[in-house]
């Protein structure tokens, strides 16, 4: 029970503390933060400087607050402290150049913070550095350790070391001192000093010079070598010369004999170098001694005269071709006739590093190689320069080829190439035994290409050849004549039509001819500048044909053709005008129509002229005659009605029965008024007894049927009485014929 009460009490205290902290945080506000620098913003190095930061805070709770102060120099925190007071001070004792910069103060209470104003602090003046050297007495070439320090300075420093006024070295350090190793190379007294500067504040400049330290450097003459040559420095090839390097210093020494950049011998003490000299051994020999970083030297000149000259290897002839004989010669000149004669010089010929005996041979692949010779006399060997023999291959017969289409009248290119032959090879283009152009080929990648302006006929191409040589113009190889397909451009085509006028519905045959041109030739036909469908055709002759099937009237017009071949040049014919006439049945139909039209015109004109012929009609008399036909000799009775008219033609309407006229015309063509009795007598029908059979009627009925036909003749001058009488007679006749028997 007591444990429970204890836990409840602790929980209450914790909750109360948290509640109080929450209330405190909520009730605190930072009014402002003030930063001050004492005694001033600009001070000398070594001054006692105080940075004072004060916070002005408002709060609602009586208990004290905890303040977290941060002092920043150039935005970097350099001081931090948490206290219950509202003021904090930082002391710079003494102030140095590294303390220069811009300062701010930051105050934080719980989760709230505020920055102070920004102040600048400038510290001027640098401390005088101190230089220490160990050891201060050394030999030439020994090293010393020089230490430069500024004990009261802070920050990163850059140190500089000087020998008199000459800078010997420099280095940086994050501390206030730096040690550097220096080599004493001069055999004399050396005076050293140092300076420094603050890396982060270069504006403060460089410090004053430190104290000067004297270093005693002793001379190392004891290591200076001596050089000598025996028997003498001027000798002849084959003589033996001994070169001696001597030094007095006994130990810890390096001794070298050199010529140029080559080290001939190395030792730690005095030595002698012996050699049989040659002309190339002439020169300057150096004896060097080294101890540490100190080097001493002695120099001597050796002059070697030639015993005999360097051999020279020659080949004859200068240019060797396969299958030809060649000779090698090796020779040297005697330079010192006192010591040797020409016979004392021995020669050895070598091929690819192996001695050979032959000095002449026939050039082939086997003789190709690297040759040199050696001359020997009195232990002196001299080697000639290297001679590389590679027998040249004579040029083979070249081949002349056309590189592009050969078209009559147009330029084209040809190449001349030999399959075998050593470069350089000179090619020439020849036409009819006359050289036209030259090309020299020096490597396989090059080609001898010639431009030919044009040819005028296919046969002209065979007049071209090419020549090649690589052993001189007198030894030429000639190619075969140029052969290549020659394309002859086509001439202007001529369009021929079998008929320039064709009948509608028939076929039109067009023939396009050219006088010359290389096959195949493409022909294309056009109608009124429009290409005819499916008209392009290739032919292996000089003509092409095209048929226009079942031509129509709208296909008349101008036709022309175009012809082209592989010369890629199209030529056009002159146009031919084709006419299309009507079909025969259309012509016949039109002819019939024209005839009918003419007949109609004739009829109209005839009627018109009859009406216009009045004088003649005045003289004519119109009579109507009815003749009873009685059976005569077995003939049936005929009834005729006669009209006296001038013309009796098919234009008068005449009723016909079985091909005979009911009306007959008995009018005299003369102008006389006399008529015969038979012609003028009007026969009246007799009355017949109704009870009796009419023999006339019985004889007529089987053959005739009388039709009522009204004929009106408008004749000026005929009296109305005559017209009435004629009408009466006609009516009587008509009635008598129609009455039943």
C-alpha positions as CSV (number, residue, x, y, z in Angstrom):
1,X,0.0,0.0,0.0
2,X,2.8,2.3,0.9
3,X,4.5,1.6,-2.4
4,X,1.4,2.6,-4.3
5,X,1.2,5.8,-2.5
6,X,4.9,6.5,-3.2
7,X,4.4,5.9,-6.9
8,X,1.4,8.1,-7.0
9,X,3.4,10.9,-5.3
10,X,6.2,10.7,-7.8
11,X,3.8,10.7,-10.7
12,X,2.1,13.8,-9.3
13,X,5.4,15.5,-8.9
14,X,6.5,14.6,-12.5
15,X,3.2,15.8,-13.9
16,X,3.5,19.0,-11.9
17,X,7.0,19.6,-13.2
18,X,6.0,19.0,-16.8
19,X,3.0,21.3,-16.4
20,X,5.2,24.0,-14.9
21,X,7.8,23.6,-17.7
22,X,5.0,23.9,-20.3
23,X,3.7,27.0,-18.6
24,X,7.2,28.4,-18.3
25,X,7.9,27.9,-22.0
26,X,4.7,29.4,-23.0
27,X,5.3,32.4,-20.7
28,X,8.9,33.3,-21.8
29,X,9.8,35.8,-24.5
30,X,13.3,37.1,-25.5
31,X,13.1,40.9,-26.0
32,X,16.6,41.5,-27.4
33,X,20.2,40.4,-27.2
34,X,23.1,42.9,-27.0
35,X,26.8,42.2,-27.8
36,X,29.5,44.7,-26.8
37,X,33.3,44.6,-27.3
38,X,35.6,46.1,-24.6
39,X,37.8,48.2,-24.7
40,X,37.2,48.9,-28.5
41,X,36.6,47.4,-31.8
42,X,40.1,48.2,-33.1
43,X,43.0,47.1,-30.8
44,X,46.6,46.2,-30.9
45,X,47.9,42.7,-30.7
46,X,48.3,41.7,-27.1
47,X,45.4,43.9,-25.8
48,X,43.0,42.5,-23.1
49,X,39.6,42.2,-24.9
50,X,36.2,41.3,-23.4
51,X,33.2,40.1,-25.5
52,X,30.0,40.8,-23.4
53,X,26.6,39.3,-24.3
54,X,23.5,40.3,-22.5
55,X,19.9,39.0,-22.9
56,X,16.8,40.9,-22.0
57,X,14.0,38.4,-21.3
58,X,10.3,38.7,-20.1
59,X,8.7,35.9,-18.2
60,X,5.6,35.2,-16.1
61,X,7.0,32.7,-13.6
62,X,9.2,33.6,-10.6
63,X,11.8,30.8,-10.9
64,X,15.1,31.5,-12.7
65,X,15.7,30.5,-16.3
66,X,18.6,28.7,-18.0
67,X,20.3,30.7,-20.7
68,X,22.4,29.0,-23.5
69,X,24.9,31.5,-24.9
70,X,26.8,31.0,-28.2
71,X,29.4,33.4,-29.5
72,X,30.1,33.2,-33.2
73,X,33.2,34.4,-35.1
74,X,32.6,34.7,-38.8
75,X,29.5,32.5,-38.5
76,X,31.5,29.8,-36.7
77,X,30.7,29.0,-33.0
78,X,33.9,29.8,-31.0
79,X,32.4,29.8,-27.4
80,X,29.3,28.1,-25.8
81,X,28.0,28.3,-22.2
82,X,24.7,27.5,-20.4
83,X,24.1,29.5,-17.2
84,X,21.2,30.9,-15.2
85,X,22.5,34.5,-15.5
86,X,21.4,36.7,-18.4
87,X,24.9,38.0,-19.0
88,X,28.0,36.1,-20.2
89,X,31.6,37.4,-20.9
90,X,34.4,35.9,-23.0
91,X,37.9,37.2,-22.5
92,X,40.6,37.3,-25.2
93,X,43.8,37.7,-23.3
94,X,45.8,38.7,-25.1
95,X,44.0,39.4,-28.4
96,X,45.8,38.3,-31.5
97,X,45.4,38.8,-35.2
98,X,43.6,35.5,-35.5
99,X,40.9,36.9,-33.2
100,X,39.9,39.5,-35.9
101,X,36.5,39.0,-37.5
102,X,32.8,39.7,-37.1
103,X,31.1,38.5,-33.9
104,X,27.5,37.7,-33.0
105,X,25.8,36.3,-29.9
106,X,23.0,33.8,-29.9
107,X,20.8,33.2,-26.8
108,X,18.5,30.2,-26.6
109,X,15.9,29.6,-23.9
110,X,14.0,26.3,-24.2
111,X,12.8,26.3,-27.9
112,X,13.2,30.1,-28.4
113,X,16.3,31.9,-29.5
114,X,17.4,35.3,-30.7
115,X,20.6,36.7,-32.4
116,X,22.4,39.8,-31.2
117,X,23.7,42.6,-33.2
118,X,26.9,42.0,-35.3
119,X,30.2,43.6,-34.3
120,X,33.6,43.8,-36.0
121,X,36.8,43.2,-34.1
122,X,40.1,44.2,-35.7
123,X,43.4,43.2,-34.1
124,X,46.5,44.7,-35.7
125,X,50.2,43.7,-35.2
126,X,52.0,40.4,-35.4
127,X,54.4,38.9,-32.9
128,X,58.1,38.8,-33.8
129,X,58.9,35.1,-34.6
130,X,61.9,33.2,-33.1
131,X,64.3,31.0,-35.2
132,X,66.3,28.1,-33.9
133,X,68.8,26.0,-36.1
134,X,70.4,22.7,-35.3
135,X,73.3,22.1,-36.0
136,X,74.9,25.4,-36.8
137,X,78.3,24.0,-37.9
138,X,78.1,21.6,-40.9
139,X,80.0,20.5,-44.0
140,X,79.2,21.5,-47.5
141,X,76.1,19.4,-48.5
142,X,74.9,18.6,-45.0
143,X,71.4,19.2,-43.8
144,X,70.2,21.4,-40.9
145,X,66.8,21.7,-39.1
146,X,65.5,25.2,-38.8
147,X,62.5,25.9,-36.5
148,X,60.5,29.1,-36.7
149,X,57.9,29.8,-34.0
150,X,55.4,32.5,-32.7
151,X,54.4,31.2,-29.3
152,X,51.6,33.6,-28.5
153,X,50.0,33.5,-32.0
154,X,46.9,31.4,-32.7
155,X,45.3,30.0,-35.8
156,X,46.8,28.6,-39.0
157,X,50.2,30.2,-39.8
158,X,52.4,30.2,-43.0
159,X,56.1,30.3,-42.2
160,X,58.9,31.5,-44.6
161,X,62.6,30.6,-44.3
162,X,65.3,32.8,-45.9
163,X,69.1,32.5,-46.5
164,X,70.2,36.1,-46.6
165,X,67.5,37.6,-48.9
166,X,66.9,34.3,-50.8
167,X,63.8,32.3,-49.9
168,X,64.9,28.7,-49.1
169,X,61.6,27.2,-48.2
170,X,58.0,27.7,-46.8
171,X,55.3,25.7,-45.2
172,X,52.0,26.0,-43.2
173,X,51.1,24.8,-39.8
174,X,48.0,24.7,-37.6
175,X,50.2,25.3,-34.6
176,X,52.4,28.3,-33.8
177,X,55.7,26.7,-35.1
178,X,57.2,24.9,-38.1
179,X,60.5,22.9,-38.5
180,X,62.1,22.6,-42.0
181,X,65.1,20.7,-43.3
182,X,67.6,22.8,-45.3
183,X,70.7,21.7,-47.2
184,X,73.8,23.7,-47.0
185,X,75.3,23.6,-50.5
186,X,77.8,26.6,-50.4
187,X,81.1,26.2,-48.6
188,X,80.7,29.6,-46.7
189,X,78.9,31.1,-43.7
190,X,75.1,31.2,-44.1
191,X,72.7,33.6,-42.3
192,X,69.2,32.4,-41.8
193,X,65.9,34.2,-40.6
194,X,62.2,33.6,-40.9
195,X,58.8,35.3,-41.0
196,X,55.1,34.3,-40.9
197,X,51.6,35.4,-41.7
198,X,48.1,34.4,-40.5
199,X,46.5,32.4,-43.3
200,X,42.9,33.5,-42.5
201,X,43.8,37.2,-42.1
202,X,46.2,38.0,-45.0
203,X,45.2,41.6,-44.7
204,X,47.3,41.7,-41.5
205,X,50.4,41.2,-43.6
206,X,53.7,39.5,-42.8
207,X,55.4,39.7,-39.5
208,X,58.7,41.3,-38.9
209,X,61.9,39.2,-39.4
210,X,62.9,36.9,-36.7
211,X,66.3,36.8,-35.2
212,X,69.2,35.9,-37.5
213,X,71.1,32.6,-37.1
214,X,74.6,32.0,-38.5
215,X,75.4,28.6,-39.8
216,X,79.1,27.6,-40.5
217,X,79.5,25.5,-43.7
218,X,82.8,23.9,-44.1
219,X,84.4,23.2,-47.6
220,X,84.7,19.5,-48.8
221,X,87.8,19.9,-50.9
222,X,89.0,16.5,-49.6
223,X,86.4,14.8,-51.9
224,X,87.5,16.7,-55.0
225,X,88.7,14.0,-57.5
226,X,91.6,14.0,-60.0
227,X,91.5,12.5,-63.5
228,X,94.4,11.3,-65.7
229,X,94.9,9.5,-69.1
230,X,97.8,7.2,-70.0
231,X,99.8,7.1,-72.2
232,X,98.5,10.5,-73.5
233,X,95.2,12.1,-74.3
234,X,96.0,12.2,-78.1
235,X,96.0,8.6,-79.5
236,X,95.1,6.6,-82.7
237,X,92.4,4.0,-83.0
238,X,93.6,0.7,-81.7
239,X,95.7,2.2,-78.9
240,X,94.9,1.2,-75.3
241,X,94.1,4.1,-73.0
242,X,93.9,4.0,-69.2
243,X,91.8,6.6,-67.4
244,X,92.4,7.0,-63.6
245,X,89.9,8.7,-61.1
246,X,91.6,9.5,-57.8
247,X,90.2,11.0,-54.5
248,X,91.7,11.6,-51.1
249,X,88.6,11.2,-48.9
250,X,88.7,7.6,-47.7
251,X,85.1,6.6,-46.9
252,X,81.4,7.3,-47.4
253,X,81.9,8.5,-51.0
254,X,80.6,7.8,-54.5
255,X,83.0,8.0,-57.4
256,X,81.9,7.9,-61.1
257,X,83.6,8.0,-64.6
258,X,81.2,9.4,-67.2
259,X,81.2,10.3,-70.9
260,X,78.2,12.4,-71.9
261,X,75.2,10.8,-70.2
262,X,76.8,7.3,-70.0
263,X,78.4,6.1,-66.7
264,X,81.5,4.1,-67.7
265,X,82.5,3.0,-64.2
266,X,81.5,3.4,-60.6
267,X,83.5,2.9,-57.3
268,X,83.7,4.1,-53.7
269,X,87.4,4.9,-54.0
270,X,90.2,5.6,-56.5
271,X,90.0,3.4,-59.7
272,X,91.5,3.0,-63.3
273,X,89.4,2.4,-66.4
274,X,91.1,0.8,-69.5
275,X,89.9,0.6,-73.1
276,X,91.1,0.1,-76.7
277,X,89.9,3.4,-78.3
278,X,88.2,4.1,-81.5
279,X,87.4,7.3,-83.3
280,X,84.0,7.6,-81.6
281,X,85.7,7.4,-78.2
282,X,86.9,10.9,-78.6
283,X,85.3,13.4,-76.3
284,X,85.1,14.7,-72.7
285,X,85.5,12.4,-69.8
286,X,84.3,13.4,-66.3
287,X,85.3,12.0,-62.9
288,X,82.6,12.8,-60.3
289,X,82.7,12.4,-56.5
290,X,79.6,12.7,-54.4
291,X,79.1,12.9,-50.6
292,X,75.6,13.6,-49.6
293,X,74.3,16.4,-51.7
294,X,77.7,17.7,-52.5
295,X,79.3,16.8,-55.9
296,X,82.8,17.5,-57.0
297,X,84.2,16.9,-60.5
298,X,87.3,16.7,-62.7
299,X,87.3,16.8,-66.5
300,X,89.8,15.5,-69.2
301,X,89.6,15.5,-73.1
302,X,90.5,12.4,-75.1
303,X,91.3,12.8,-78.8
304,X,91.3,9.6,-81.0
305,X,92.5,9.8,-84.6
306,X,90.9,7.3,-87.1
307,X,93.0,4.3,-88.2
308,X,90.7,3.7,-91.2
309,X,87.4,5.2,-92.2
310,X,84.0,3.7,-91.5
311,X,83.3,1.1,-94.3
312,X,80.8,1.9,-97.0
313,X,78.6,-0.8,-98.5
314,X,77.4,-0.1,-102.0
315,X,75.2,-2.0,-104.5
316,X,75.4,-2.0,-108.2
317,X,73.2,-1.2,-110.1
318,X,71.4,1.2,-107.8
319,X,68.0,-0.2,-108.6
320,X,67.9,-4.0,-108.7
321,X,65.0,-5.9,-110.3
322,X,64.2,-9.5,-110.0
323,X,66.1,-11.6,-112.4
324,X,69.0,-9.1,-112.7
325,X,72.6,-9.5,-111.5
326,X,73.8,-7.2,-108.7
327,X,77.1,-6.7,-106.9
328,X,77.9,-5.6,-103.4
329,X,81.2,-3.7,-102.5
330,X,82.6,-2.8,-99.1
331,X,85.5,-0.3,-98.8
332,X,87.3,1.9,-96.3
333,X,90.0,4.6,-96.6
334,X,93.3,4.3,-94.6
335,X,93.6,7.3,-92.3
336,X,96.8,6.5,-90.5
337,X,99.2,5.1,-93.1
338,X,102.0,5.0,-90.6
339,X,100.4,2.2,-88.6
340,X,98.6,0.2,-91.3
341,X,98.3,-0.3,-95.0
342,X,95.2,-0.9,-97.1
343,X,95.9,-4.7,-97.2
344,X,95.8,-4.8,-93.4
345,X,92.0,-4.1,-93.5
346,X,89.8,-7.2,-93.5
347,X,86.2,-7.1,-94.6
348,X,83.3,-9.3,-93.7
349,X,79.8,-9.2,-95.5
350,X,76.8,-10.0,-93.4
351,X,73.2,-10.6,-94.4
352,X,70.5,-10.5,-91.6
353,X,73.4,-10.8,-89.1
354,X,75.1,-13.8,-90.6
355,X,78.3,-13.8,-92.7
356,X,78.0,-14.6,-96.4
357,X,80.7,-15.1,-99.0
358,X,78.9,-14.0,-102.2
359,X,79.3,-10.4,-103.2
360,X,77.3,-10.8,-106.5
361,X,74.2,-12.7,-107.2
362,X,70.9,-12.7,-109.2
363,X,68.1,-10.8,-107.5
364,X,65.2,-12.8,-106.3
365,X,63.0,-13.1,-103.2
366,X,65.8,-15.2,-101.6
367,X,68.4,-12.4,-101.9
368,X,66.2,-9.8,-100.3
369,X,67.4,-8.8,-96.8
370,X,69.4,-6.5,-94.6
371,X,73.1,-6.2,-95.6
372,X,76.1,-4.6,-93.9
373,X,79.8,-5.1,-93.8
374,X,82.6,-5.0,-91.1
375,X,86.2,-3.7,-91.6
376,X,88.8,-4.9,-89.1
377,X,92.4,-3.9,-88.4
378,X,94.5,-3.9,-85.2
379,X,91.6,-4.9,-82.9
380,X,89.5,-2.1,-84.4
381,X,86.2,-3.1,-85.9
382,X,84.0,-0.8,-87.8
383,X,80.5,-1.5,-89.2
384,X,79.0,0.1,-92.3
385,X,75.5,1.5,-92.4
386,X,72.7,-0.9,-93.1
387,X,71.7,-1.5,-96.7
388,X,68.2,-3.0,-97.2
389,X,68.0,-4.9,-100.4
390,X,64.5,-5.6,-101.8
391,X,64.6,-6.5,-105.4
392,X,62.1,-4.6,-107.4
393,X,59.4,-6.4,-109.3
394,X,59.2,-5.4,-113.0
395,X,55.9,-4.0,-114.0
396,X,53.4,-6.5,-115.5
397,X,51.3,-5.8,-118.6
398,X,48.8,-3.2,-117.5
399,X,45.0,-3.5,-118.0
400,X,43.0,-0.6,-119.3
401,X,39.4,-0.5,-118.1
402,X,36.5,1.9,-118.4
403,X,35.3,3.2,-115.0
404,X,32.0,4.6,-116.2
405,X,29.6,4.3,-119.1
406,X,31.1,5.0,-122.4
407,X,28.7,7.2,-124.4
408,X,29.5,8.6,-127.8
409,X,30.0,12.3,-127.5
410,X,30.3,12.4,-123.7
411,X,33.4,12.3,-121.4
412,X,34.3,9.1,-119.4
413,X,37.0,7.9,-117.2
414,X,39.4,4.9,-117.6
415,X,42.0,3.3,-115.2
416,X,45.3,1.8,-116.1
417,X,46.6,-0.7,-113.6
418,X,49.3,-3.3,-113.5
419,X,48.8,-6.3,-111.2
420,X,52.5,-6.6,-110.4
421,X,55.3,-4.1,-110.2
422,X,57.3,-2.2,-107.6
423,X,56.3,1.4,-107.0
424,X,56.7,4.0,-108.3
425,X,55.0,3.1,-111.5
426,X,54.4,5.6,-114.3
427,X,51.4,5.1,-116.5
428,X,50.6,6.9,-119.8
429,X,47.4,7.0,-121.7
430,X,48.0,6.5,-125.5
431,X,45.7,7.1,-128.4
432,X,46.7,6.1,-131.8
433,X,50.4,5.7,-130.6
434,X,50.4,9.2,-129.2
435,X,50.7,9.7,-125.4
436,X,48.0,12.0,-124.1
437,X,48.5,12.0,-120.3
438,X,50.8,10.7,-117.6
439,X,50.2,9.5,-114.0
440,X,52.8,8.3,-111.5
441,X,51.6,5.9,-108.7
442,X,53.7,5.7,-105.6
443,X,51.5,3.3,-103.4
444,X,48.9,0.7,-103.8
445,X,46.1,3.0,-102.6
446,X,46.6,5.2,-105.6
447,X,45.1,4.5,-109.0
448,X,46.1,5.8,-112.4
449,X,42.9,7.4,-113.6
450,X,42.5,9.3,-116.9
451,X,39.7,11.5,-118.2
452,X,38.8,11.1,-121.8
453,X,36.9,14.0,-123.3
454,X,34.7,12.0,-125.7
455,X,34.7,9.7,-128.7
456,X,32.8,10.3,-131.9
457,X,32.1,6.7,-132.9
458,X,32.1,3.2,-131.2
459,X,35.1,2.1,-133.1
460,X,37.2,5.0,-131.7
461,X,37.4,3.3,-128.3
462,X,39.7,0.6,-129.6
463,X,42.3,3.2,-130.4
464,X,43.1,3.7,-126.7
465,X,45.9,1.8,-124.9
466,X,48.0,2.5,-121.8
467,X,51.7,2.0,-121.0
468,X,53.4,1.3,-117.7
469,X,57.0,1.3,-116.6
470,X,59.1,1.3,-113.4
471,X,62.6,0.7,-114.8
472,X,62.8,3.7,-117.1
473,X,60.8,4.8,-120.2
474,X,62.8,2.4,-122.4
475,X,61.3,-0.6,-120.7
476,X,57.5,-0.1,-121.1
477,X,54.7,-2.6,-121.1
478,X,51.7,-1.9,-123.2
479,X,48.1,-2.9,-122.5
480,X,45.6,-4.3,-124.9
481,X,43.3,-1.9,-126.6
482,X,40.5,-0.5,-124.6
483,X,37.3,-2.6,-124.9
484,X,34.0,-1.6,-123.4
485,X,30.4,-1.4,-124.3
486,X,29.9,1.9,-126.2
487,X,26.5,3.4,-126.0
488,X,25.4,5.4,-129.0
489,X,22.8,8.1,-128.1
490,X,19.6,7.8,-130.0
491,X,18.8,10.2,-132.9
492,X,15.6,12.3,-133.0
493,X,12.8,9.8,-133.5
494,X,10.3,10.0,-136.3
495,X,6.6,9.1,-135.7
496,X,4.9,7.4,-138.6
497,X,1.2,6.6,-138.8
498,X,-0.3,4.3,-141.4
499,X,-3.1,6.7,-142.0
500,X,-3.4,10.2,-140.8
501,X,-7.2,9.8,-140.9
502,X,-8.8,6.7,-139.5
503,X,-12.4,5.5,-139.2
504,X,-14.0,5.6,-135.8
505,X,-13.8,2.1,-134.2
506,X,-10.8,1.0,-136.1
507,X,-7.2,0.5,-134.8
508,X,-4.5,3.2,-135.1
509,X,-1.0,1.9,-135.6
510,X,1.8,4.3,-134.6
511,X,5.4,3.5,-135.5
512,X,8.3,5.4,-133.8
513,X,11.7,5.1,-135.7
514,X,15.2,6.3,-134.9
515,X,18.2,6.3,-137.2
516,X,20.7,5.2,-134.6
517,X,21.0,4.3,-131.0
518,X,22.2,1.4,-128.8
519,X,19.7,-1.3,-127.8
520,X,17.5,-1.6,-125.9
521,X,15.5,1.6,-126.7
522,X,12.5,2.7,-124.7
523,X,9.6,4.2,-126.7
524,X,6.9,6.2,-125.2
525,X,3.8,7.6,-127.0
526,X,1.9,10.8,-126.2
527,X,-1.5,12.2,-127.3
528,X,-1.9,15.9,-126.9
529,X,1.1,16.0,-124.5
530,X,-0.4,13.3,-122.3
531,X,1.4,10.0,-122.1
532,X,-0.7,7.1,-123.4
533,X,-1.4,4.5,-120.7
534,X,0.9,1.4,-120.8
535,X,2.7,3.0,-123.8
536,X,6.3,2.7,-122.5
537,X,8.0,-0.3,-124.1
538,X,11.6,-1.4,-124.6
539,X,12.7,-2.8,-128.0
540,X,15.9,-4.2,-129.4
541,X,15.3,-2.6,-132.7
542,X,15.4,0.9,-134.1
543,X,11.6,1.1,-134.1
544,X,8.7,0.7,-131.7
545,X,5.0,0.2,-132.4
546,X,1.9,1.2,-130.5
547,X,-1.7,0.4,-131.4
548,X,-4.6,2.5,-130.2
549,X,-7.5,0.0,-130.1
550,X,-11.0,1.0,-131.4
551,X,-10.1,4.7,-131.7
552,X,-12.8,7.2,-130.9
553,X,-13.6,10.6,-132.1
554,X,-12.1,12.3,-129.0
555,X,-8.8,10.6,-129.6
556,X,-8.0,12.7,-132.6
557,X,-5.3,15.3,-132.3
558,X,-1.5,15.5,-132.2
559,X,0.5,12.3,-131.5
560,X,4.3,12.2,-130.9
561,X,6.8,9.7,-129.4
562,X,9.8,9.9,-127.1
563,X,12.8,7.5,-127.3
564,X,15.6,6.9,-124.8
565,X,18.3,4.3,-124.1
566,X,21.1,3.8,-121.6
567,X,22.7,7.1,-122.6
568,X,20.1,8.6,-120.4
569,X,19.1,11.2,-123.0
570,X,15.4,11.4,-124.1
571,X,14.5,12.8,-127.5
572,X,11.1,13.7,-128.9
573,X,9.7,13.4,-132.4
574,X,7.8,16.0,-134.2
575,X,4.0,15.7,-133.7
576,X,1.7,14.0,-136.3
577,X,-2.0,15.1,-136.4
578,X,-4.4,12.2,-136.6
579,X,-8.1,12.7,-137.7
580,X,-10.9,10.3,-136.8
581,X,-13.8,10.0,-139.3
582,X,-17.3,8.6,-138.6
583,X,-18.2,5.0,-138.8
584,X,-19.7,3.6,-142.0
585,X,-23.1,3.0,-140.5
586,X,-23.2,6.5,-139.2
587,X,-22.3,7.8,-142.6
588,X,-25.1,5.7,-144.2
589,X,-27.6,6.9,-141.7
590,X,-26.6,10.5,-142.4
591,X,-26.8,9.8,-146.1
592,X,-30.4,8.4,-145.8
593,X,-31.3,11.4,-143.7
594,X,-29.9,13.8,-146.3
595,X,-31.7,12.0,-149.1
596,X,-35.0,12.2,-147.2
597,X,-34.3,15.8,-146.5
598,X,-33.6,16.5,-150.2
599,X,-36.8,14.7,-151.2
600,X,-38.8,16.8,-148.8
601,X,-37.1,19.9,-150.1
602,X,-37.9,18.8,-153.7
603,X,-41.6,18.2,-152.8
604,X,-41.9,21.5,-151.1
605,X,-40.3,23.3,-154.1
606,X,-42.5,21.4,-156.6
607,X,-45.7,22.4,-154.8
608,X,-44.4,25.9,-154.5
609,X,-43.6,26.1,-158.2
610,X,-47.0,24.7,-159.2
611,X,-48.7,27.4,-157.2
612,X,-46.5,29.9,-158.9
613,X,-47.4,28.7,-162.5
614,X,-50.7,30.7,-163.0
615,X,-50.6,31.5,-166.8
616,X,-50.7,27.9,-167.8
617,X,-53.5,27.0,-165.5
618,X,-55.8,29.7,-167.0
619,X,-55.7,27.8,-170.4
620,X,-56.6,24.5,-168.9
621,X,-60.2,23.2,-168.6
622,X,-61.2,20.8,-165.9
623,X,-63.7,18.2,-166.9
624,X,-65.1,15.4,-165.1
625,X,-65.9,12.3,-167.2
626,X,-67.7,9.2,-166.0
627,X,-67.5,6.3,-168.5
628,X,-69.7,3.3,-167.9
629,X,-67.8,0.4,-168.8
630,X,-69.5,-2.2,-170.5
631,X,-68.3,-5.7,-171.1
632,X,-66.3,-5.6,-174.3
633,X,-64.7,-8.8,-175.4
634,X,-65.2,-10.2,-171.9
635,X,-63.7,-7.1,-170.1
636,X,-65.4,-5.7,-167.0
637,X,-67.0,-2.4,-167.0
638,X,-64.6,0.5,-166.1
639,X,-65.6,3.7,-164.5
640,X,-63.2,6.5,-164.9
641,X,-63.2,10.0,-163.7
642,X,-61.0,12.3,-165.8
643,X,-59.6,15.6,-164.6
644,X,-58.1,17.8,-167.2
645,X,-54.9,18.9,-165.5
646,X,-51.6,19.7,-167.0
647,X,-49.5,17.3,-164.9
648,X,-50.6,14.0,-163.5
649,X,-48.0,12.8,-161.1
650,X,-47.7,10.9,-157.9
651,X,-48.3,14.1,-156.0
652,X,-52.1,13.9,-156.8
653,X,-54.0,11.8,-154.4
654,X,-55.5,9.0,-156.4
655,X,-57.6,6.2,-154.9
656,X,-56.4,2.9,-156.1
657,X,-58.1,-0.5,-156.3
658,X,-56.0,-3.5,-157.3
659,X,-53.4,-1.2,-158.8
660,X,-55.9,0.7,-161.1
661,X,-57.0,4.3,-161.0
662,X,-60.7,4.9,-160.5
663,X,-60.0,8.3,-162.0
664,X,-58.4,8.6,-165.4
665,X,-57.0,11.7,-166.9
666,X,-57.8,12.5,-170.5
667,X,-56.7,16.0,-170.8
668,X,-54.8,17.0,-173.8
669,X,-51.4,18.4,-173.2
670,X,-52.0,21.0,-175.9
671,X,-53.6,24.4,-175.5
672,X,-56.5,23.5,-177.9
673,X,-60.1,23.4,-176.7
674,X,-61.1,20.6,-179.1
675,X,-61.8,17.2,-177.6
676,X,-63.0,13.9,-179.1
677,X,-66.4,12.6,-178.4
678,X,-65.0,9.8,-176.5
679,X,-63.0,12.1,-174.4
680,X,-65.6,14.8,-173.8
681,X,-68.9,12.9,-173.7
682,X,-70.5,12.6,-170.4
683,X,-72.3,9.3,-170.2
684,X,-75.3,9.5,-168.0
685,X,-76.4,6.4,-166.2
686,X,-79.7,5.0,-167.4
687,X,-82.5,4.3,-165.1
688,X,-82.7,0.6,-164.2
689,X,-85.7,-1.3,-163.1
690,X,-85.4,-2.1,-159.6
691,X,-86.7,-5.5,-160.2
692,X,-84.2,-6.3,-162.7
693,X,-80.6,-7.3,-162.1
694,X,-78.1,-4.8,-163.2
695,X,-75.6,-6.6,-165.3
696,X,-73.1,-3.9,-165.1
697,X,-73.2,-3.9,-161.3
698,X,-72.9,-7.6,-161.2
699,X,-69.9,-7.5,-163.4
700,X,-68.2,-4.7,-161.4
701,X,-68.7,-5.7,-157.8
702,X,-66.2,-8.7,-157.9
703,X,-63.4,-6.4,-159.0
704,X,-63.8,-2.9,-157.8
705,X,-64.7,-0.9,-154.7
706,X,-65.4,2.7,-155.3
707,X,-63.8,5.0,-152.7
708,X,-64.9,8.5,-152.0
709,X,-62.2,10.8,-153.1
710,X,-62.4,14.5,-153.0
711,X,-60.2,16.3,-155.4
712,X,-60.0,20.0,-155.2
713,X,-58.3,21.8,-158.0
714,X,-57.9,25.5,-157.5
715,X,-57.6,26.8,-161.0
716,X,-57.9,30.5,-161.6
717,X,-60.2,31.4,-164.5
718,X,-62.5,28.3,-164.3
719,X,-66.1,29.3,-163.8
720,X,-68.0,28.4,-160.7
721,X,-70.7,26.7,-162.9
722,X,-68.2,24.3,-164.3
723,X,-67.1,23.5,-160.8
724,X,-70.7,22.8,-159.8
725,X,-71.4,20.7,-162.9
726,X,-68.4,18.6,-162.2
727,X,-69.5,18.1,-158.6
728,X,-72.9,17.0,-159.7
729,X,-71.6,14.5,-162.2
730,X,-69.3,13.1,-159.6
731,X,-72.1,12.7,-157.1
732,X,-74.4,11.0,-159.6
733,X,-71.8,8.6,-160.5
734,X,-71.0,7.8,-157.0
735,X,-74.6,7.2,-156.1
736,X,-75.2,4.9,-159.0
737,X,-72.3,2.8,-158.1
738,X,-73.3,2.4,-154.5
739,X,-76.9,1.5,-154.9
740,X,-77.7,-2.2,-154.4
741,X,-78.8,-4.3,-157.4
